[in-house]
Amino acid sequence: MMSEKIEQQKKSPHILIVGATHGHEYLGVRVIETLKGLRVAHGTVEYVIGNPRAYEKSVSFVESDLNRVFPGKHDGDYEERRAHALSQKIAQADVVIDIHATNTITSKDEMMVIVTRWDAATREIVQRIGAPKVLVMRYKSENALISGTTVGIAFEYGANDSDSALNEVLCGICNILIAYGMMKKNPYQSRLSGDKTRVYEVYDAFPKPIDKKCIISNQVKNFRRVDVGTVVARCDSEDITTDESFVPILFGENRYTDIFGFKAQSIHW
C-alpha cells in the first residue's frame, strides 16, 4: 500500500537521475543516454552529469571528492561549487538516483543500493527496486550527494562496461517510475535471483596504512561476516587483524586511499 507522502508526490513527481558523480564511473552516463528518450505519463525526469570536468578527464574528481562535500560552497573549489549548484536541484526533487560503478562486485548477489535514511518512504521505494542488498549508510553520510534528499538511492551494481549492471540499474529505475505512476510497464527484466533483500547498517570504516603495500586476505569477502582476530590484510610484512566481528562492505585494495572498506551489521527489514 502506498504511503500518503508518495500518494501526494504521484500527482506530479520530480525524479533526478545523476551519473558520473565520480568522473571515471561512467555507468551512470550509459544509463542517462539510454533513458533520455523515455516518455513518462506525467511528472518530470531530469538527467544530470554530476561532475562534468572529472568525467571529461576520466578521473574520480578534479580537486575534491564530490560525494564527500555536500551541500557544497558557492566560493569553494570546483567540486564544492558543483555540490552547491547540485544541491539546488536536489532540494526540488522527490527522488534522487545517484549511479555509481564498482569493480569490487564479483557476483550478482553483491549488487547493492545505498541509502542514508531508513524511513517508511525510502523502505517502500527500496522494496520496489528489489535489490539483493541495501546499505543504510550511517558512517559519515552527511556530506554525500543523497544525504540531503527526500528519498535518495545510490546504485552500486557493477563495472562501467557491465551490460548486466546497466540492465539492472535501468530495471530498478523503471520500477521507481512505476511506483510513482509515471510508467505502467517495465521495459527491462531483472536477471537477479529474486531472493529476499538483505539490509546492512554501515557504522564505521576499516583504516588502511597509506604508506604500505597491502593485500586483502582471502578470508575477507564482501557481505560475509568476519570474526574477532581474523587477518584482514597483510601490509608489507605485518598482518592487520580485526578486534571485532563485522560484515565487510565495499572492501577493495585500491578502492580507497585510507581505508580498506566499511564495517556493517545486518539489520531487520
N, C-alpha and C positions, 0 to 999 in steps of 0.2 A: 504494500500500500504506500502511495506517495505521501511524503511529509507535506505539511501545509506550506512550508517555505518553498519547496520545489514546485508545488502546485501553482504558487504565485509567480515564480520565475518562468514557468512554462508558457505564460502568455506572450512574453517577448524576451526569451533568453539571449544572453550575450556570452558566447564561448570564445575564449582567447587561446590560440594554439601557438606555442613558441618553440622554434627549432634553433639549434646551434647556440644555446646559452654558453656552451663551451665550443669554441670555433672549430675545433678539429672533430667534433661529433656531428657529422652531417646527416645522420639518420633522420633527424627531425626535418631537415630540408627536403629529403626524399618524401617524407610524409606530406609536407606542405605542398610540394609540387604535384603530388598525386591527388590531394583533396581540393585543390583550388577551384576546380570546375564543378565541385559538388553542389547540388541545389538542395536547399532546406525549405521545409514547408513554411516556416516563419522564424523570426529571430535573426540573429547575426552570428556568423562565424568569422573571426578575424585572425589573420595569419601574420606572424612577426618573426624575423630573424633576430635572435636575441643579441648576438654580438657580431655585427657585420664586419668590423675590422679584423677580428680574430678569425672569422670564417674565411675571409679573403686570403688570409695568410696561412690558413690551415694550422692554427695553433690554438691551444686551450684558451689563452687570454693574452691581452697586449700589455697591460700594466698590473691588474689585479684580478683575482677570480671573481667573475661577475656573479656567480651563485653564492658568494660569501659577503657581498657588500650592500645588499638591500636594506633599507629603502633608497640608498644612494645619497649623493650630494650634488647640488647644482654646480658647485665650483671645485669638485674633486678631480681625480684622474679620469681617464677615458671610461673605464668600467663603472666607476662611481657615478659619473654623469649619465651613462647609459641606464644604470639602475634607476636613477632618479626619473628619467623620462619614461621608462617602462612602468614604474610604479603608478603613474597616472592612468595608463591603460589597464593595469591590473585592478585598480580600485573600481573601474567601471564594469568589470566582467563578473558574471555569475559563476563561471567555472574557468580556471586557468589550467591548461595542459602543457607541461614542460617535458620535452622529449630529449632523452639522453641516449648515448651509445656506450656500451661497455664490453671489454674483452674478458672480463673476469667470469662471465657466464659461460658455463660449459655444457649446460643441458637446458631443455625447456622448463624443467622443474625449478630452475633458478631465476627465471624471468620474474620481475617484480614491479610493483608500483610503490612510490614513496609519497607519504602524506605527512603534514606537520601537525595535524589535529585529528582527533578521532571522535568527532561528534556525529549526531544522527544523520545529517545531510551527507557528510563525507562517507560514512559507512554505507549509506544507500547507494551512492554512485559507485563505490568500490565493488559492491556486490553485483552491480550491473556489468562491470567490466569482466569479472570472473578471473582475475589474475591469480596465479598459483601462490604468490607470496605478496604480502603487504608489509612495508616498513613504516612504522609510526616513528618519525624522526624527532626524538626529544633532545638529542645532543646537538648543541649549538645550531639550532634550526632557525633562530630568529632573523638571520640575515640571508636566508635562501630566497629564491625567486617566488616560491609558492607560500612563503611564510605569512604574507600579508593578504592572502586571498580569502574569499568567501568559501569556496571549495577549490582546493589546489591538488592536482595529481601530477606526479612526475613518473614517466615511464622509463624503466631500465630493462629493455627487452632483448638486448644483444648488440652485435657489432654493426658498424656502419653499412657493410656490404651484405648483411644477412637478409635474404628475402623473407625468411621465416619471421624475423623480428619485425620487418616492415609490415608484413601481413597482420601480425598480432596487434601491433600498435594501431593500425588502421581499423581493425575489427573492434578494438577496445574503445576508440574514439567514437565510432559509429554507434556503439552501444550507449555511450553517454548522450549522443544526439537523440537517440530513440527515447531515452529516459526523459528527456525534456520535450518530447513531442515534435522534434524537428525533422525526424525521419520515421518511416513506418517499417521498413525492412532493411536489414543489414546486408550490403553487397559483398561483405567479406565473411569467410567462415573460419572460425578458430580451429587450429590444429592441436590445441592443448588438450590434455587428458580429461579435464573437467573435474579433477579431484577437488576436494574441499579446500578453500582458500585458507592459508596459514598466515597468522598475523604475528609480527615481532616488534617489540618496542626497543628502539636503539637508544641506549643510555650513556655510552662512553665510546672512546676510541682507544686503539691499542698502539702506543707510541713506537716509532722506529728510529734507531740511530741513523742520523743523516750523514755521518762521516764514515760509514762502514758498508761493505758489500754484504747484502743479506739475501738469504734464500729461505722461503717459507717452507716449513716442514710438511711432509706428505701426510702427517697426522691431522693437518688443518684443512678442512673443506668447508666452503661456504654453506651455511644453514645446518651444519652438523655440529652438535654440542661438543665442546672440548672440556675436559675436567681439569681440576687443580693439578698443577705440576706438569702439564703437557708442554712439550717443547714446541713453541710456536714458530720459531725461526732460528737459523744459525747465521750470526753476523760475524764475519771473519772467522775467528776460532772460538767464539763464545755462543753458547746456547741461550736463547731467550725463552724463558718459561712463563706460564701464567700462574698467578696466585689466586685465581678464582675461576669458577666454571662459567662459561658463557657460550652464546651462539655466534660464530664468526659471520660477519656480513661484509660484502664487497672487499674481501681480502685479496690483495694482489701485490706482488713485489714492486711493481713500477707504477701503480695507480696513483699513489700519493707520495709526496716527498718526506713527510714527517710522521706518518702513521702507516701501519700495515693494512688497517681496515677498522671496522667498527664492532663493538660489543653489543649484543642484544639478548633479550629474554623473550620467550614465547608468551603470548597473552591470548586470552579467550576472545573469540569473535564478537 
